[in-house]
Amino acid sequence: MKKKKIIVTGCCGFIGFSLSMKLLSNKNTQIIGVDTINDYYDVNLKKQRLKLLKKNENFKFKRVDIKNYSSLKNIFLNKKIDTVYNFAAQAGVQYSIKNPKKYMDSNCIGFFNVLELSRLSKVKVIFYASSSSVYGDSKKFPVEENFDLKPKNFYGYSKKSNEEMADIYSRYYNIKTIGLRFFTVFGPWGRPDLVINKLIESYYKNKIFYLNNFGRHVRDFTYIDDVIKIILKIYKNKKHIQNNDIFNICGSQPISLLYLVKLFRNNVGKSKIFKRPFQKGDILKSYGSNKKLVKVLGKLKFTNFDEGFMTTLKWYKKYNKLN
Ligand SMILES: NC(=O)c1ccc[n+]([C@@H]2O[C@H](COP(=O)([O-])OP(=O)(O)OC[C@H]3O[C@@H](n4cnc5c(N)ncnc54)[C@H](O)[C@@H]3O)[C@@H](O)[C@H]2O)c1
């Protein structure tokens, strides 16, 4: 049987890695993983993820920057790629305020290169990472896919631009582009720059945890395994999905940061917390509707937040060899 060829960009990142591991459990899948392994957060964590991926003979790695068209071209052309998952991007809201150019390069130019090379190499399906940040500060919750988009920061703008580029490509070149608006994904192998991992790390490394907006922020935390299951289900149901359809990928379970801190204190211990005011560019509340997703995929089961948190904690301790 001929193996299905897939490109996963951002394969050393949290979501790209988690999806690649799952896809590789199918022996008829070959992955070309692309990543620059940038130093936005702990490079060692990315290298550890890569080490696991490389154990599988169906995985090939290319250390390439997606903003570099000519390097990326060699990966795409004449390879008969079935599906592309674009998860390479400069993530993070606060970082985008100081470094907008990184977002222009990786998220806008990089994504354009992925789209254009997919067109030239006749890729049929592209999944790409968008974000709940495209909504900005909504007044109505839960946010639905057809709400107005008012990104508050350059990160959110870069994701909105991805959705618009994908829309044009899907309409003119008959490529099925599927946008995934992720809502604060967490779990084992998660990103150290996101709030759950920051809280865990501050406790074990005896550092201060900065609780922004005095803990009043609300996030629709979504567990990584649920996210991966949803992506695979969308792929399976792709025939019933329109070109450039976009989905909120969320459990629709908003949790306040104050709740997270309490959960941590009750199960682990007291961290050194420094409460501070709202930080410019931050989103006050993220809470998505997953009705559209359920309509297309049928009933979905989501991991309970407390359970997901405990599994993440367990992973952190094992990864860092703590008792
Ligand atoms: N994790 C979340 O909660 C979340 C929420 C909303 C949206 N997203 C989006 O989902 C995608 C994946 O997120 P993640 O959490 O896995 O982030 P991540 O930072 O862990 O992974 C991104 C990976 O892309 C790589 N990369 C960055 N720029 C690159 C470039 N120009 N060329 C090649 N590789 C490059 C990085 O080295 C990194 O390994 C991103 O687009 C992110 O914006 C994530």
The ligand as a Gaussian input file, in Angstrom:
#p B3LYP/6-31G(d) Opt

LIG

0 1
 N       -1.131000      26.425000      21.968000
 C       -2.177000      27.243000      21.950000
 O       -2.848000      27.396000      22.962000
 C       -2.559000      27.975000      20.700000
 C       -3.706000      28.799000      20.751000
 C       -4.077000      29.485000      19.595000
 C       -3.360000      29.334000      18.437000
 N       -2.244000      28.542000      18.414000
 C       -1.497000      28.426000      17.159000
 O       -1.270000      27.062000      16.876000
 C        0.002000      26.894000      16.234000
 C        0.842000      25.919000      17.021000
 O        0.965000      26.404000      18.350000
 P        1.910000      25.743000      19.427000
 O        1.291000      25.963000      20.737000
 O        2.273000      24.366000      18.983000
 O        3.177000      26.720000      19.311000
 P        4.736000      26.379000      19.409000
 O        5.422000      27.693000      19.549000
 O        4.961000      25.337000      20.443000
 O        5.054000      25.748000      17.985000
 C        5.363000      26.489000      16.841000
 C        6.624000      25.885000      16.214000
 O        6.854000      26.568000      14.984000
 C        8.247000      26.803000      14.862000
 N        8.399000      27.991000      13.992000
 C        8.121000      29.275000      14.304000
 N        8.363000      30.068000      13.248000
 C        8.786000      29.256000      12.246000
 C        9.184000      29.482000      10.901000
 N        9.205000      30.710000      10.375000
 N        9.542000      28.416000      10.141000
 C        9.538000      27.146000      10.667000
 N        9.191000      26.892000      11.935000
 C        8.818000      27.928000      12.715000
 C        8.745000      27.010000      16.275000
 O       10.141000      26.727000      16.384000
 C        7.872000      26.054000      17.061000
 O        8.524000      24.817000      17.256000
 C        0.600000      28.287000      16.130000
 O        0.247000      28.810000      14.882000
 C       -0.120000      29.063000      17.206000
 O       -0.166000      30.435000      16.920000
 C       -1.841000      27.858000      19.520000

